[in-house]
Amino acid sequence: MKFDDTTVAVFATFIAILCGVVFILNTALRRNDRVGRIWCLTFVSAILFALSDLILGLEPSAWWATAAANGSAVLLFGMLWAGLRAANSRRSLYGVALVMAALVVAGSLVAGSRNGPWSDVMGLHLSVVILAALGFVEAERGWLARSLNARILGVSLLAVALYFVVRSAAVLALGSREAGFSNAFGRAVELFVMVGAVVVACTTISLVQRERFRRPGLNDPSGAESPGLLGADQFRGLAEVWLGRAARDRSTMVLVLIELANLDEINLAFDRHAGDSAIRALGQLAVDNMPIAALAGRLSRSRAAMLFPLTDEQELWAVTDRINSDALSASIAGTDLSGIATYVGVASTRSAGPRFDDLVETAEAVLELAVETQRPGTVEYAV
């Protein structure tokens, strides 16, 4: 049984809208965090792609819909990749996806009506292959590597990348108007591939979000968390209040992120109980070293944070020095280790602005610079 392109486009639009509405409502009503908002843009892009393709199927002379469809397709996979990076507590780099989508749209518009639905097809294919492949790599690293759902999403992105590699080769070898190409790689087949990717993404991302919010160590790694250390939700809520007051009073706040660098090595060399002990040691490190007027919380299993007013930069240097000094003498139950390996990233509202997400993203970016040195105890600043 063979469906015509318009029928497939209607089907794809229905599925894209259904998946998009379900995910966006679920994110808005249950947990509206930065990762969820990035992934919401994935499904908005999927809906725009399907609608643009439907317009093109109903009215082939509407060549501008090709530019919209191509840009939306690139943005779909770009935001998937950016959301995976954010879920791994890395800088999202969503701007890269926006730039690539804009370049593809520009290329399609320049091609204009001459090539119809095949305007800038190679730019589209190259961008999708790059972003889907990057998404696969991100899903197989960090915390996401321990999530079966994330790995399933990664495999589906790899399959999409491989499909578009083969499709690109077919375009070059056969041409887009060849009957054999149309049967194997035409618009209908492309839409089925895209719809399949959207359905897999909707299912797996929803499950990944549930795993993230139930993730061990976000609040209490083993039932004995350090007094004074807030969970991720509490820390965010109070931090946003503090940042709002600071913006009102034109005060500078500073966020210090402390990353436990050797958790995987401890789990591998000893056991999960030793890893939990290292996690508690990290939390105690934050509580013991925070200034009097400060918040301390756990952002993820291996990352703690402190937020406090920046009144004296000398005090900030002293805090980070104490963190590194105390980390070397932290005790880990069930091991013969003395000390934990940490990296520190520091950002202030002077460099990042008063919004909590922007402040965290800036601190994560400088923390990533510290991690890249591969020298525990490194501190990077953006103040």
VOGU-3710 file (C-alpha; in Angstrom, 3 decimals, decimal comma):
1> mkfddttvav> 0,000/0,000/0,000  1,459/3,359/-1,049  0,432/6,721/0,384  0,713/9,955/-1,544  2,838/12,769/-0,135  -0,142/14,858/0,983  -1,677/12,004/2,992  1,655/11,357/4,689  2,039/15,088/5,410  -1,394/15,197/7,081
11> fatfiailcg> -0,499/12,140/9,155  2,875/13,648/10,120  1,274/16,942/11,134  -1,259/15,183/13,347  1,441/13,121/15,099  3,764/16,105/15,526  1,010/18,264/17,039  -0,111/15,440/19,344  3,417/14,718/20,616  4,233/18,410/20,918
21> vvfilntalr> 1,104/19,351/22,849  1,465/16,391/25,212  5,111/17,145/26,010  4,688/20,920/26,318  1,668/20,598/28,625  3,460/17,973/30,693  6,469/20,283/31,052  4,401/23,365/31,854  2,146/21,681/34,401  4,590/19,342/36,114
31> rndrvgriwc> 8,196/20,584/35,966  9,148/23,688/34,018  12,949/23,579/34,188  15,621/24,747/31,735  16,079/21,317/30,147  12,333/20,909/29,650  12,021/24,346/28,043  14,776/23,556/25,545  13,108/20,278/24,646  9,773/22,086/24,261
41> ltfvsailfa> 11,419/24,013/21,423  12,216/20,637/19,846  8,528/19,817/19,569  7,555/23,330/18,494  10,092/22,876/15,678  8,586/19,475/14,828  5,130/21,034/14,522  6,458/23,857/12,323  8,274/21,333/10,122  5,157/19,203/9,637
51> lsdlilglep> 2,920/22,214/8,951  5,412/23,657/6,437  5,648/20,319/4,644  1,856/20,061/4,590  1,590/23,545/3,034  4,151/22,540/0,438  2,187/19,375/-0,358  -1,088/21,242/-0,758  0,439/24,131/-2,692  3,707/23,173/-4,488
61> sawwataaan> 4,183/26,765/-5,646  4,612/27,912/-2,033  8,415/27,582/-2,293  8,949/29,669/0,860  7,515/26,766/2,879  10,645/24,805/1,933  12,808/27,296/3,824  10,533/27,043/6,868  10,548/23,234/6,739  14,316/22,999/6,353
71> gsavllfgml> 15,009/25,447/9,162  12,534/23,718/11,470  14,088/20,304/10,778  17,537/21,596/11,709  16,168/23,304/14,823  14,384/20,091/15,834  17,611/18,091/16,049  19,591/21,067/17,315  17,329/21,544/20,316  17,320/17,806/20,989
81> waglraansr> 21,103/17,959/21,201  21,077/21,151/23,312  18,591/19,590/25,742  20,765/16,485/26,085  23,763/18,680/26,915  21,744/20,561/29,519  20,486/17,283/31,021  24,133/16,262/31,385  24,704/19,497/33,370  26,702/20,962/30,495
91> rslygvalvm> 26,311/24,271/28,703  23,420/23,826/26,257  24,977/25,685/23,270  21,484/26,148/21,813  22,833/29,181/19,956  24,757/26,825/17,652  21,476/25,206/16,582  19,871/28,608/16,012  22,748/29,753/13,792  22,742/26,527/11,758
101> aalvvagslv> 18,966/26,744/11,277  19,244/30,386/10,182  21,953/29,506/7,634  19,832/26,695/6,178  16,804/29,002/5,940  18,941/31,622/4,207  20,308/29,034/1,772  16,800/27,833/0,938  15,544/31,381/0,380  18,498/32,192/-1,877
111> agsrngpwsd> 17,745/29,088/-3,942  14,195/30,405/-4,137  11,618/28,750/-6,334  14,099/27,198/-8,776  14,458/23,891/-6,937  11,140/23,837/-5,065  11,198/21,348/-2,197  14,867/20,532/-2,929  16,190/24,026/-2,218  19,474/23,797/-0,273
121> vmglhlsvvi> 18,874/20,076/0,323  22,584/19,437/0,951  22,736/22,195/3,579  19,742/20,600/5,291  21,265/17,117/5,157  24,679/18,226/6,423  23,182/20,152/9,343  20,870/17,309/10,380  23,687/14,751/10,173  25,982/16,892/12,348
131> laalgfveae> 23,358/17,690/14,989  21,890/14,175/15,135  25,386/12,692/15,469  26,222/15,167/18,243  22,972/14,182/19,960  23,966/10,506/19,787  27,364/11,273/21,344  25,795/13,349/24,131  23,233/10,647/24,947  26,060/8,132/25,418
141> rgwlarslna> 28,091/10,196/27,885  27,818/11,592/31,418  24,768/10,823/33,503  22,678/10,089/30,400  24,899/7,092/29,616  23,352/5,396/32,669  19,819/5,950/31,360  18,432/3,276/29,022  15,869/5,750/27,665  18,566/8,289/26,807
151> rilgvsllav> 20,595/5,608/25,043  17,530/4,578/23,033  17,094/8,214/21,989  20,783/8,325/21,079  20,483/5,246/18,871  17,456/6,731/17,097  19,434/9,933/16,429  22,292/7,869/15,024  19,805/6,088/12,738  18,507/9,469/11,514
161> alyfvvrsaa> 22,066/10,674/10,857  22,859/7,531/8,862  19,620/7,859/6,871  20,462/11,418/5,832  24,021/10,409/4,935  22,647/7,740/2,587  19,998/10,167/1,280  22,689/12,735/0,498  24,661/10,140/-1,444  21,503/9,171/-3,344
171> vlalgsreag> 20,788/12,804/-4,260  24,294/13,177/-5,669  24,253/9,833/-7,466  20,701/9,677/-8,812  19,265/13,155/-8,621  16,078/14,125/-6,821  13,825/13,509/-9,821  14,861/9,908/-10,467  12,008/7,431/-9,882  14,217/5,077/-7,866
181> fsnafgrave> 15,258/7,920/-5,587  11,660/9,048/-5,092  10,563/5,556/-4,036  13,350/5,070/-1,496  14,144/8,612/-0,349  11,246/10,849/-1,416  9,282/13,251/0,744  6,964/10,541/2,073  9,880/8,415/3,296  11,582/11,470/4,806
191> lfvmvgavvv> 8,391/12,352/6,683  8,086/8,818/8,071  11,670/9,026/9,340  11,060/12,423/10,935  7,771/11,333/12,524  9,454/8,211/13,883  12,201/10,345/15,420  9,628/12,685/16,998  7,615/9,804/18,502  10,757/8,172/19,923
201> acttislvqr> 11,927/11,546/21,255  8,582/12,305/22,903  8,508/8,919/24,649  12,140/8,707/25,718  12,540/12,357/26,729  9,450/12,173/28,947  10,951/9,135/30,688  14,370/10,792/30,929  12,744/13,791/32,619  11,110/11,499/35,186
211> erfrrpglnd> 14,481/9,853/35,805  16,165/13,232/36,243  13,677/14,390/38,839  13,962/11,120/40,753  17,699/10,982/40,284  19,573/9,669/43,300  21,623/12,314/45,012  19,580/15,317/43,921  18,341/15,665/47,476  19,573/12,789/49,595
221> psgaespgll> 22,010/10,167/48,307  21,449/7,671/51,084  19,128/9,096/53,696  21,788/11,001/55,643  22,298/14,332/53,920  24,225/17,156/55,546  22,089/19,516/57,688  21,802/22,880/55,982  22,126/21,495/52,434  19,086/22,206/50,274
231> gadqfrglae> 17,704/19,968/47,555  17,702/21,184/43,961  14,096/22,471/44,081  14,521/24,257/47,411  17,813/25,778/46,338  16,359/27,103/43,100  13,270/28,541/44,806  15,217/30,380/47,499  17,957/31,427/45,081  15,435/33,084/42,766
241> vwlgraardr> 14,034/35,051/45,717  17,525/36,140/46,785  18,474/37,105/43,235  15,296/39,149/42,894  16,136/41,077/46,069  19,717/41,573/44,922  18,545/42,985/41,585  16,203/45,333/43,429  19,006/46,566/45,688  21,633/46,487/42,914
251> stmvlvliel> 23,767/44,069/44,890  26,097/41,485/43,373  25,509/37,800/44,072  27,982/35,021/43,396  27,308/31,364/42,605  29,979/28,769/43,378  29,621/25,309/41,782  31,638/22,414/43,229  31,984/19,314/41,042  32,970/15,914/42,457
261> anldeinlaf> 35,512/14,766/39,892  36,261/11,188/40,884  32,839/9,703/41,679  33,003/7,126/38,864  36,487/6,052/39,938  35,361/5,648/43,569  32,325/3,591/42,535  34,508/1,420/40,308  37,356/0,933/42,769  35,162/0,395/45,833
271> drhagdsair> 31,355/0,282/45,620  28,213/2,437/45,442  28,229/2,948/49,227  31,682/4,527/48,994  30,385/6,720/46,174  27,451/7,840/48,338  29,913/8,652/51,114  31,886/10,833/48,670  28,640/12,565/47,661  27,866/13,327/51,299
281> algqlavdnm> 31,414/14,600/51,756  30,839/17,000/48,869  27,639/18,282/50,492  29,378/18,696/53,834  32,155/20,579/52,042  29,633/23,136/50,758  27,904/23,506/54,142  31,135/23,874/56,112  32,649/26,492/53,815  29,730/28,747/52,951
291> piaalagrls> 29,743/32,281/54,383  27,262/33,234/57,101  24,724/34,757/54,722  24,624/32,021/52,081  22,578/29,220/50,591  24,057/25,776/49,976  22,364/23,112/47,889  22,858/20,038/45,737  22,182/20,576/42,020  22,940/17,007/40,944
301> rsraamlfpl> 24,458/13,832/42,296  28,018/15,069/41,867  27,518/18,837/42,043  26,902/21,182/44,961  26,385/24,944/44,905  26,662/27,992/47,137  24,997/31,372/46,597  25,940/34,440/48,618  26,403/38,235/48,288  29,735/39,345/46,860
311> tdeqelwavt> 30,857/42,026/49,292  34,607/41,410/49,158  36,438/39,510/46,440  39,091/38,532/48,972  36,399/36,638/50,872  35,461/34,815/47,655  39,068/33,754/47,058  39,249/32,573/50,679  36,084/30,477/50,254  37,372/28,698/47,140
321> drinsdalsa> 40,767/28,139/48,783  39,087/26,558/51,815  36,989/24,324/49,544  40,073/22,908/47,842  41,959/22,590/51,111  39,140/20,776/52,922  38,460/18,536/49,916  41,951/17,068/50,304  41,178/15,952/53,853  37,561/14,799/53,398
331> siagtdlsgi> 36,948/11,282/54,670  35,182/8,616/52,584  33,697/5,773/54,589  34,583/2,258/53,481  37,772/3,257/51,659  41,392/4,020/52,432  41,115/7,266/50,480  41,808/10,591/52,098  40,183/13,433/50,244  37,995/13,928/47,185
341> atyvgvastr> 38,866/15,482/43,828  36,899/18,626/43,010  36,652/21,341/40,400  35,151/24,766/41,125  33,374/27,224/38,835  32,376/30,704/40,003  30,049/33,229/38,356  28,485/36,457/39,551  25,426/38,454/38,570  27,796/41,098/37,196
351> sagprfddlv> 28,838/38,719/34,427  25,669/36,638/34,015  22,773/38,874/35,027  20,205/38,314/37,790  18,301/35,338/36,293  18,938/32,017/38,022  19,214/29,991/34,781  21,665/32,459/33,239  23,772/32,487/36,391  23,877/28,674/36,524
361> etaeavlela> 24,686/28,427/32,815  27,602/30,862/33,163  28,918/29,054/36,241  28,621/25,713/34,405  30,562/27,131/31,466  33,497/28,211/33,623  33,267/24,958/35,600  33,642/23,100/32,301  36,841/25,069/31,682  38,126/23,891/35,057
371> vetqrpgtve> 37,226/20,270/34,254  38,997/20,489/30,901  42,298/21,194/32,670  42,167/17,667/34,162  43,763/19,096/37,319  41,544/18,659/40,423  41,488/21,744/42,572  41,283/24,090/39,573  39,026/27,118/40,045  37,691/29,186/37,157
381> yav> 35,972/32,546/37,601  33,507/34,739/35,707  32,987/37,572/38,158
//
